[in-house]
Amino acid sequence: MRKRGFLRQNIKACGDEGQVTLVTGLFFILFFSVLSVSFFQMEMIRSSSRYMEDALAASGLACALIDVREYGSTHVLKIRNGREAYEIYCKALKANLGLDDAWESHNHKLISGVVQVEAFYVYNVLGESVDYCRLDDGKEEWMHGSLGEVSAPNGQVVEKTGVYGEISYPLKGIWGLQVQARKGKLVDVVGAD
């Protein structure tokens, strides 16, 4: 007599384990590739930002020409001429960034086009008041405010006599992605106590 039951089946491996391992490995390679490219892009942006900040600070210090007679007699730091400071700022900025007469850089890794001065302010702190000037297209516009209430366009509160400059420039990233970057810096002028 024969027993009734289920027939025994032979189960064979179809090779699915190998395909899962391959797909998982490709996913991780793709993920780390995208992560690496993103990291390099962020480092390039940080490098450009640091380079611009140094150039803006040096240009701001170059143009902060104080009135020596005023400082000698009253010990008040006052930038004597806004238009002259703007002209010196532009010359110093061109030199510090290595720009040609068309305001373009030869270093296309950090600046990939024309640099433009977007804003330039001169701040004179006189006691508890702040006289400040915006220079735009050769026009000087003087304004007045109280110490602690006047802030630069980047949001930094003006506490000392100084200048603020802001530039914009195109920045080309990996795979040809191009963004318009802006960087501004407030430079304080401090006298000897």
C-alpha atoms as a printed R data frame, in Angstrom:
    type eleno elety resid chain resno      x       y       z
1   ATOM     1    CA   MET     A     1  0.000   0.000   0.000
2   ATOM     2    CA   ARG     A     2  1.181   3.371  -0.940
3   ATOM     3    CA   LYS     A     3  1.100   6.361   1.355
4   ATOM     4    CA   ARG     A     4 -0.620   9.363   0.148
5   ATOM     5    CA   GLY     A     5  1.107  12.649   0.720
6   ATOM     6    CA   PHE     A     6  2.678  15.499  -0.907
7   ATOM     7    CA   LEU     A     7  5.313  15.018  -3.434
8   ATOM     8    CA   ARG     A     8  8.660  16.253  -2.475
9   ATOM     9    CA   GLN     A     9  9.804  19.184  -4.569
10  ATOM    10    CA   ASN     A    10 13.329  20.123  -5.292
11  ATOM    11    CA   ILE     A    11 13.907  23.813  -4.663
12  ATOM    12    CA   LYS     A    12 16.673  25.361  -6.690
13  ATOM    13    CA   ALA     A    13 18.282  28.757  -6.092
14  ATOM    14    CA   CYS     A    14 17.429  31.144  -8.880
15  ATOM    15    CA   GLY     A    15 20.299  33.542  -8.238
16  ATOM    16    CA   ASP     A    16 18.142  36.296  -6.712
17  ATOM    17    CA   GLU     A    17 20.626  36.787  -3.888
18  ATOM    18    CA   GLY     A    18 23.267  37.921  -6.340
19  ATOM    19    CA   GLN     A    19 20.908  40.409  -7.986
20  ATOM    20    CA   VAL     A    20 19.891  41.920  -4.643
21  ATOM    21    CA   THR     A    21 23.549  42.313  -3.654
22  ATOM    22    CA   LEU     A    22 24.363  43.936  -6.990
23  ATOM    23    CA   VAL     A    23 21.458  46.397  -6.807
24  ATOM    24    CA   THR     A    24 22.296  47.280  -3.201
25  ATOM    25    CA   GLY     A    25 25.946  47.835  -4.092
26  ATOM    26    CA   LEU     A    26 25.046  50.070  -7.038
27  ATOM    27    CA   PHE     A    27 22.674  52.060  -4.819
28  ATOM    28    CA   PHE     A    28 25.412  52.689  -2.253
29  ATOM    29    CA   ILE     A    29 27.922  53.666  -4.963
30  ATOM    30    CA   LEU     A    30 25.410  56.113  -6.456
31  ATOM    31    CA   PHE     A    31 24.509  57.491  -3.020
32  ATOM    32    CA   PHE     A    32 28.141  58.098  -2.040
33  ATOM    33    CA   SER     A    33 28.899  59.624  -5.449
34  ATOM    34    CA   VAL     A    34 26.085  62.157  -5.047
35  ATOM    35    CA   LEU     A    35 27.186  62.819  -1.476
36  ATOM    36    CA   SER     A    36 30.799  63.404  -2.599
37  ATOM    37    CA   VAL     A    37 29.774  65.781  -5.389
38  ATOM    38    CA   SER     A    38 27.584  67.724  -2.948
39  ATOM    39    CA   PHE     A    39 30.461  67.932  -0.483
40  ATOM    40    CA   PHE     A    40 32.863  69.234  -3.153
41  ATOM    41    CA   GLN     A    41 30.265  71.794  -4.297
42  ATOM    42    CA   MET     A    42 29.797  73.076  -0.731
43  ATOM    43    CA   GLU     A    43 33.559  73.301  -0.203
44  ATOM    44    CA   MET     A    44 33.879  75.293  -3.424
45  ATOM    45    CA   ILE     A    45 31.186  77.721  -2.247
46  ATOM    46    CA   ARG     A    46 32.848  78.054   1.180
47  ATOM    47    CA   SER     A    47 36.224  78.689  -0.431
48  ATOM    48    CA   SER     A    48 34.752  81.363  -2.687
49  ATOM    49    CA   SER     A    49 32.984  82.967   0.284
50  ATOM    50    CA   ARG     A    50 36.185  83.127   2.364
51  ATOM    51    CA   TYR     A    51 38.126  84.546  -0.587
52  ATOM    52    CA   MET     A    52 35.480  87.244  -1.160
53  ATOM    53    CA   GLU     A    53 35.265  88.108   2.523
54  ATOM    54    CA   ASP     A    54 39.029  88.654   2.725
55  ATOM    55    CA   ALA     A    55 38.986  90.797  -0.424
56  ATOM    56    CA   LEU     A    56 36.049  92.856   0.856
57  ATOM    57    CA   ALA     A    57 37.705  93.410   4.241
58  ATOM    58    CA   ALA     A    58 40.998  94.494   2.657
59  ATOM    59    CA   SER     A    59 39.200  96.797   0.219
60  ATOM    60    CA   GLY     A    60 37.118  98.286   3.033
61  ATOM    61    CA   LEU     A    61 40.214  99.020   5.092
62  ATOM    62    CA   ALA     A    62 41.959 100.547   2.068
63  ATOM    63    CA   CYS     A    63 39.163 103.032   1.471
64  ATOM    64    CA   ALA     A    64 38.505 104.049   5.073
65  ATOM    65    CA   LEU     A    65 40.418 107.315   4.891
66  ATOM    66    CA   ILE     A    66 39.800 109.198   8.095
67  ATOM    67    CA   ASP     A    67 40.071 112.944   8.505
68  ATOM    68    CA   VAL     A    68 43.439 113.166  10.279
69  ATOM    69    CA   ARG     A    69 42.936 116.754  11.460
70  ATOM    70    CA   GLU     A    70 39.580 115.905  12.978
71  ATOM    71    CA   TYR     A    71 41.044 112.859  14.711
72  ATOM    72    CA   GLY     A    72 44.086 114.814  15.926
73  ATOM    73    CA   SER     A    73 42.008 117.580  17.506
74  ATOM    74    CA   THR     A    74 38.878 115.736  18.736
75  ATOM    75    CA   HIS     A    75 39.837 112.007  18.632
76  ATOM    76    CA   VAL     A    76 36.716 111.392  16.546
77  ATOM    77    CA   LEU     A    77 37.118 109.015  13.624
78  ATOM    78    CA   LYS     A    78 35.358 110.412  10.595
79  ATOM    79    CA   ILE     A    79 35.684 109.299   6.991
80  ATOM    80    CA   ARG     A    80 36.170 112.555   5.163
81  ATOM    81    CA   ASN     A    81 34.730 111.964   1.697
82  ATOM    82    CA   GLY     A    82 32.263 109.252   0.658
83  ATOM    83    CA   ARG     A    83 32.828 109.558  -3.085
84  ATOM    84    CA   GLU     A    84 36.611 109.383  -2.704
85  ATOM    85    CA   ALA     A    85 36.239 106.350  -0.412
86  ATOM    86    CA   TYR     A    86 34.050 104.635  -3.045
87  ATOM    87    CA   GLU     A    87 36.598 105.233  -5.810
88  ATOM    88    CA   ILE     A    88 39.430 103.854  -3.665
89  ATOM    89    CA   TYR     A    89 37.230 100.897  -2.685
90  ATOM    90    CA   CYS     A    90 36.603 100.012  -6.342
91  ATOM    91    CA   LYS     A    91 40.314 100.245  -7.208
92  ATOM    92    CA   ALA     A    92 41.294  98.134  -4.198
93  ATOM    93    CA   LEU     A    93 38.571  95.583  -4.949
94  ATOM    94    CA   LYS     A    94 39.762  95.182  -8.534
95  ATOM    95    CA   ALA     A    95 43.328  94.652  -7.300
96  ATOM    96    CA   ASN     A    96 42.366  92.283  -4.465
97  ATOM    97    CA   LEU     A    97 40.190  90.082  -6.681
98  ATOM    98    CA   GLY     A    98 42.520  90.241  -9.688
99  ATOM    99    CA   LEU     A    99 39.864  91.765 -11.960
100 ATOM   100    CA   ASP     A   100 40.499  93.263 -15.385
101 ATOM   101    CA   ASP     A   101 38.993  96.512 -16.723
102 ATOM   102    CA   ALA     A   102 35.724  94.721 -17.562
103 ATOM   103    CA   TRP     A   103 35.505  93.583 -13.901
104 ATOM   104    CA   GLU     A   104 36.044  89.922 -14.808
105 ATOM   105    CA   SER     A   105 38.421  87.539 -13.066
106 ATOM   106    CA   HIS     A   106 40.968  85.247 -14.654
107 ATOM   107    CA   ASN     A   107 40.257  82.715 -11.881
108 ATOM   108    CA   HIS     A   108 37.007  81.209 -13.197
109 ATOM   109    CA   LYS     A   109 36.857  78.627 -10.415
110 ATOM   110    CA   LEU     A   110 35.944  81.273  -7.830
111 ATOM   111    CA   ILE     A   111 34.395  83.967 -10.045
112 ATOM   112    CA   SER     A   112 32.947  82.964 -13.390
113 ATOM   113    CA   GLY     A   113 31.788  86.312 -14.739
114 ATOM   114    CA   VAL     A   114 31.431  90.015 -14.090
115 ATOM   115    CA   VAL     A   115 31.686  91.317 -10.507
116 ATOM   116    CA   GLN     A   116 29.286  94.136  -9.603
117 ATOM   117    CA   VAL     A   117 29.321  96.453  -6.600
118 ATOM   118    CA   GLU     A   118 25.741  96.243  -5.320
119 ATOM   119    CA   ALA     A   119 25.980  98.526  -2.281
120 ATOM   120    CA   PHE     A   120 28.494 100.840  -0.662
121 ATOM   121    CA   TYR     A   121 27.911 102.713   2.605
122 ATOM   122    CA   VAL     A   122 30.082 104.998   4.711
123 ATOM   123    CA   TYR     A   123 29.238 105.173   8.439
124 ATOM   124    CA   ASN     A   124 30.523 107.965  10.706
125 ATOM   125    CA   VAL     A   125 29.781 107.409  14.393
126 ATOM   126    CA   LEU     A   126 29.810 110.688  16.318
127 ATOM   127    CA   GLY     A   127 28.966 110.095  19.966
128 ATOM   128    CA   GLU     A   128 25.435 108.675  20.073
129 ATOM   129    CA   SER     A   129 24.571 109.511  16.478
130 ATOM   130    CA   VAL     A   130 25.451 107.924  13.162
131 ATOM   131    CA   ASP     A   131 25.781 109.843   9.913
132 ATOM   132    CA   TYR     A   132 25.833 107.485   6.991
133 ATOM   133    CA   CYS     A   133 25.994 107.742   3.264
134 ATOM   134    CA   ARG     A   134 24.857 105.409   0.489
135 ATOM   135    CA   LEU     A   135 26.706 105.772  -2.776
136 ATOM   136    CA   ASP     A   136 24.824 104.538  -5.816
137 ATOM   137    CA   ASP     A   137 25.771 105.278  -9.440
138 ATOM   138    CA   GLY     A   138 27.902 108.225  -8.342
139 ATOM   139    CA   LYS     A   139 25.131 109.744  -6.221
140 ATOM   140    CA   GLU     A   140 25.713 110.442  -2.530
141 ATOM   141    CA   GLU     A   141 22.751 110.264  -0.177
142 ATOM   142    CA   TRP     A   142 23.485 111.236   3.452
143 ATOM   143    CA   MET     A   143 21.201 110.079   6.263
144 ATOM   144    CA   HIS     A   144 21.205 110.345  10.040
145 ATOM   145    CA   GLY     A   145 20.355 107.840  12.776
146 ATOM   146    CA   SER     A   146 20.966 106.938  16.402
147 ATOM   147    CA   LEU     A   147 23.699 104.610  17.622
148 ATOM   148    CA   GLY     A   148 22.320 101.102  18.033
149 ATOM   149    CA   GLU     A   149 19.442 101.690  15.596
150 ATOM   150    CA   VAL     A   150 21.408 101.886  12.351
151 ATOM   151    CA   SER     A   151 22.397  98.609  10.772
152 ATOM   152    CA   ALA     A   152 24.260  97.642   7.611
153 ATOM   153    CA   PRO     A   153 22.396  95.850   4.796
154 ATOM   154    CA   ASN     A   154 23.720  92.500   6.081
155 ATOM   155    CA   GLY     A   155 21.916  93.118   9.408
156 ATOM   156    CA   GLN     A   156 25.014  93.917  11.473
157 ATOM   157    CA   VAL     A   157 24.464  96.852  13.863
158 ATOM   158    CA   VAL     A   158 26.821  99.775  13.239
159 ATOM   159    CA   GLU     A   159 28.794 100.551  16.396
160 ATOM   160    CA   LYS     A   160 31.954 102.162  15.013
161 ATOM   161    CA   THR     A   161 32.932 104.355  12.086
162 ATOM   162    CA   GLY     A   162 33.404 102.163   9.029
163 ATOM   163    CA   VAL     A   163 32.403 101.174   5.526
164 ATOM   164    CA   TYR     A   164 30.151  98.478   4.113
165 ATOM   165    CA   GLY     A   165 30.593  97.024   0.651
166 ATOM   166    CA   GLU     A   166 28.517  94.356  -1.046
167 ATOM   167    CA   ILE     A   167 29.249  92.649  -4.341
168 ATOM   168    CA   SER     A   168 27.553  90.096  -6.549
169 ATOM   169    CA   TYR     A   169 29.268  87.651  -8.863
170 ATOM   170    CA   PRO     A   170 28.446  84.501 -10.817
171 ATOM   171    CA   LEU     A   171 29.776  81.246  -9.412
172 ATOM   172    CA   LYS     A   172 29.950  78.171 -11.627
173 ATOM   173    CA   GLY     A   173 29.613  74.871  -9.878
174 ATOM   174    CA   ILE     A   174 30.023  71.256 -10.796
175 ATOM   175    CA   TRP     A   175 28.211  70.129 -13.960
176 ATOM   176    CA   GLY     A   176 27.931  73.715 -15.186
177 ATOM   177    CA   LEU     A   177 25.427  74.841 -12.564
178 ATOM   178    CA   GLN     A   178 25.783  78.628 -12.229
179 ATOM   179    CA   VAL     A   179 24.412  80.741  -9.377
180 ATOM   180    CA   GLN     A   180 24.568  84.460  -8.671
181 ATOM   181    CA   ALA     A   181 26.321  84.880  -5.326
182 ATOM   182    CA   ARG     A   182 26.311  87.976  -3.085
183 ATOM   183    CA   LYS     A   183 28.743  88.845  -0.337
184 ATOM   184    CA   GLY     A   184 28.844  91.906   1.902
185 ATOM   185    CA   LYS     A   185 31.214  92.995   4.648
186 ATOM   186    CA   LEU     A   186 31.106  95.781   7.245
187 ATOM   187    CA   VAL     A   187 34.601  96.972   8.187
188 ATOM   188    CA   ASP     A   188 35.027  99.012  11.362
189 ATOM   189    CA   VAL     A   189 37.722 101.652  11.781
190 ATOM   190    CA   VAL     A   190 39.027 101.751  15.344
191 ATOM   191    CA   GLY     A   191 41.363 104.390  16.717
192 ATOM   192    CA   ALA     A   192 44.039 104.066  19.369
193 ATOM   193    CA   ASP     A   193 42.687 104.547  22.905
